[in-house]
Amino acid sequence: MRPAANVDRVFHSLGDPMRRAILERLSEGPISVSRLAEPLNITLTAVVQHLQVLEESGLVRTEKTGRVRTCQFDPAGLAAVEEWIRDRRSMWERRLDRLGDLLAEGGE
């Protein structure tokens, strides 16, 4: 998968408040899908759909043992977004440094 596509998927996943709530819950540790769905006030089917989006973006891993599907947050899924943000921050810091240099030259 292209890095930009992965960043797009992660941002898409994080753009939904229910998926962010699911990630918040999963940050506490692995949990079965049925237990995850209990406090969310949405159907089990909707939770599974949200988990599929999160899994496709690399933010969640699921594992089925017998009849129980367990899911957990995978922080490695944030790596592409962290890199994207770091690159943007670096670019803007360089631009602002150059602007500062230009302003300092003009003031002399």
N, C-alpha and C positions, 0 to 999 in steps of 0.2 A: 504494500500500500504506500502511496506517495505520502511524504511527511505532511504536506498541506492538507491532504484529504483526512489524515488522522486528526489534525488540529481542528478541522471543520467538524468532524464527528464528536470530538470531546466537547467543543463549545455548544454544539447542538444538544448533546446530552445534558450539559449543565444548564441549558437555557430553560429547562422545565422545572418548576418548583417541586413537583412530586418526585422527580428523579433526584433532585438535590436532597429532599427529605429522606429518600431511600439511602442515598450515600451517607448522610449524617448518621442514620441508624446503623449502617454497615461499618462505619468507622469505629463503632464500639466492639466489633468482632463478628465472626461468622454467625449466621442464623439461617434457619430453614425458611423457605419461601412462605410457607403458611403462617409461621410466627411473625415474619416481617410484615405480612399483609394485615394482621389483626388490628393494629392501631391506626391504619392509614385511611380507613373509611372509603376504600375502593375495592372493587372485586379482585379476587385472586387472579382472574384473567388479565385485568389491567396491570396488576403488579408484575405479572410474567412478561407482558408486553414492554413495560418500562425496563425490566431487567434485561430483556433482549437488546434494547437500544444501548443500555449501559455496558453490556458485555461486548457488543460490536465495536464500541468506542475504546475498549480496553480498560474501562474503569472498574469492572466487576468480573469476577470469575465464579462460575457455578460448578457444582459437582453433585452427581446423583449417586446415592448409595441406597440400594433397595428402592423403596418408594419415596424416599425423602430427598428433595433437592435442597442443597445448602448453597448459600451464596456468601461471598465476601468481597470487600473493597480491595482493589488492587492499585495501590498508589503509583506503581510504575506507569499506569495509564495516563498520568498527568505529565509525564516527561516531555512529550511533544509540545504541550502548552507551555510548560516552564521554559523550554528552549525558545519557543516563539516569543514569549514575553521578554526573556533575557536579550534576545537579538534586537527587539524594538527598543528596549531600555538603553542598550548600548548605543544604538544609532542616534537616539534623541540626546543622550549625554554628550556624544561627540558634536552634534549640531549646536547644542547649547554652549559647549566649550568654545567652539569657533565663534559663535555670536559674542560670547564674553570677551574673547580676544579682539574681535573687531570693535567692540564698544570701548575697550581699554585703549586701543590704538587711536580712536577718534577723540578721546578725552585728553590726550597728551599735547 
